[in-house]
């Protein structure tokens, strides 16, 4: 009788073959088989950009309209800054390209004129003063309101408080200024009450140039502080409740828990918003100030945005207005980079990572 043939033991299902490839005819390690059996290399720990495009095509299509809007209304208009180096006359040609071509180049004359313009520096001074006042009095208010709302136990009361605080954000500046006029104006509620009680006459904060910078800060707080707490409430919602329980077990009171748990959770968001706010230091509210400028005069209410409006659209000096806008943009970019670098030095991420 012939001996039975020797049969080698089968390799385990998860053991690789001699050439390093997995069993059962699967694709080699570090490779991916396509629909037609084609092999595409995949980097260790990642995927190819083509795979990412296929995987995220729905998200890309969703963001495509927003990207187009930003490109058309934010980046394409930057090309128009070239008129800052021209004596631009929009009426010299039948279209903007023709007017741009026929307008003569003047180099840096607009920038030199801006450097010697005392009205420009007055607008810069007013802008920076308003920014500092709003940074001190307005920026902390949303943080405090978020902490206050977060401490409310009743969900119904919390929802009601949020609705009341959010509502003024949807008012136009015309309505906001009208409300303040009815309260702080010469014929407003406070002035009438003072006259009825014989406490003097002439109370009108809406036309007081010395109070104007604080007035627009109060208006901004009433209108936008409630809307600004949304980001902080979202950050507070992500805090692990176990941290509060552990702090309470260790004997920490309410203030200690807020100082050691809540504020550290808000610190990255505060740093990010502070960097963005510093970047907008030269933008302090165009429509709000333009509506109230006739009441207090240009000496108190002229900021860079209203100055550009005045010299550009009202006086038709488009080249000079564009030069002011270019300087404002460069200065704002420098402030963002400096503030973001400061955030990195303090251990925060800021707008972008290192």
Secondary structure, DSSP 8 states (H G I E B T S, - for coil): ------------TT---TTS--STT---TTEEE-TTS-EEE--TT---HHHHHHHTHHHHHHHHHHHHHHIIIIIGGGGGGGGGGB---TTSSSSHHHHHHHS-B-TTHHHHHHHT-HHHHHHHHHHHHHHHHHHHHTHHHHHHHHHHHHT---HHHHHHHHHHHHHGGGS-HHHHHHHHHHHHSTTSHHHHHHHHTT--S---GGG-TTTHHHHHHHHHHHHHHHHHHHHHHHHHHTS-HHHHHHHHHTT--HHHHIIIIIHHHHHHHHHHHHHHHHHTTT-S-HHHHHHHHHHH-HHHH--HHHHHIIIIIIT--HHHHHHHHHHHHHHHHHHHHHHHHHHHHTT--TTS--
